[in-house]
Amino acid sequence: MRIGDYSFGRIVVDGETYTSDIIVFPGRVKPDWWRREGHRLALEDLKEVLESPCRLLVVGTGRDGVMKVPGEVVAGLEKRGIEVRIERTPAAVALYNRLSPRGDAAAALHLTC
């Protein structure tokens, strides 16, 4: 999967446009990704990532970095063998595009603030 374009509230993955938060997996996109607490990520929000064979998760915290990723979430992912990289969404998109050819990367992306 390749992210072709990102702007506030809009992202294009493999030619398909999305206007709500997403998780990008190798070979598919989970659209309309929603978190229990909105701007605070919880481990339960990443259930599909935990059940996937992905070993790297790039988290996009929004254009302005408003979504928070608590340390316990990072620790929980790492305990399960998933490396975590956290960036504001524009940088997360670039990082994911660089790392996605590995075949084991996913990206959880907040598209707005």
N, C-alpha and C positions, 0 to 999 in steps of 0.2 A: 504494500500500500504506500502510495506517495501523496504527501500533502502538497498540493500545488499552489494554494493561496490561502492566506489568513488575513482577515481584517476584523475589527471589533464586531462581534456578534455573527460572524460569517466565516466559514471555512470550506475549502474544496478538497476532497479526498478522491483520488482517481477519477476526477471529472464530475463527481457528485457533490452538490452544494448542501451544506447543513447550516442551520441557523440556531441550533441549541447545542449545549455541551455534548461531547462525544468521547467514546473510548475507541481508539484505533488498535485493532489486533492484526496480526499477519493474516491477510486474506479477507477481513471483514471489518465493518464498523458497527459499533453499538450506538445508535442515535438516541437523542433525548435522555442522555445520562443525567440523573438527578441525585443529589446527595441529601441525606437525612437532615443535615443542618445547613444546607445551602453553601455558605462560604467557609465551611470548616470540614475538611475531609476526614472521614472515619474509615476504618478498615472494612466495615461492612459495606461501604459504598463501592468497594473494589472486589466484590465476591467473584465476578466473572474473571477478573485478572488472576485471582488466587486459584481458580479452577483451571486456568489455561496453562499451556506449557511455556509461557513467557518467563524469561529470567531477567528482563530489564523493563522497568516502567519509567517513562518520562512523564512527569506531571507538569502541566501548564496551569499556572495559578491565576490566569487572566492577564489582560493587557497591562493592567496596573498592579498586578500581584495581590489582589484582594483576597483570594481564596487561601486559607491557611492550611498547612500540612503539619499536624502535631508530631512531635518526636516519637510518640508511641505508635503512630501509623507507620512511620519509616522503619522503626524497630520491628514491628510485626511483619512487614514485607520482607525485610532482610532476614529475619528468623526463618522465613519460608523459602529462602534462597533467591529472592528477587532483589536485584540491585535497583536503587531508586535515584533518579536525577530530578531535581526540582528547579524550574525556571519560570519566568513570566512567559506567557503563551507564545509571543513571537520568537523568543529564543528556544523554547521547547519544540516548536515546529521545526526549526532549523536543525536542532539536535536530533530529533526523531528521524528526520530525512537522512541525516548522516549515518545513523545507527541502524535503521530499519533493514538494510541489506543483510544484517546478521541473521535475520529470520526468527529471532526470539524476543523482539522488542514490541512493547505496547505503549500507547500514549493516552493518558487521561487528560482531556483538555477542557478547561473553563474558557469560554469564548468571549466573555464580556469583561467586566471590571476586574 
